[in-house]
Amino acid sequence: MLFQYHPDTDMLYLQLADRVSMESEEVAPGIVLDFDEGNRVVGVEIEDAGKLVDLSRLELRALPVADLILSERI
């Protein structure tokens, strides 16, 4: 799973699976789901994320994380 924030567009993308998005659907204003060829959700796009989500904090609870990779914008 990968979380990506794009400050230039204030968009937060949650990549749930490493599969190609074949179709997208806006399910609520500013919330877009990406689907693969099997109609499984592979990503979630949140537009105007800074207004909807507290981007200053990320908390993980009870996830079976084997590798945690933190990277900064370059």
Summary of the structure (lengths in Angstrom):
residues: 74
radius of gyration: 13.3
end to end distance: 20.4
largest distance: 34.7
contacts: 138
relative contact order: 0.22
helix: 5%
strand: 36%
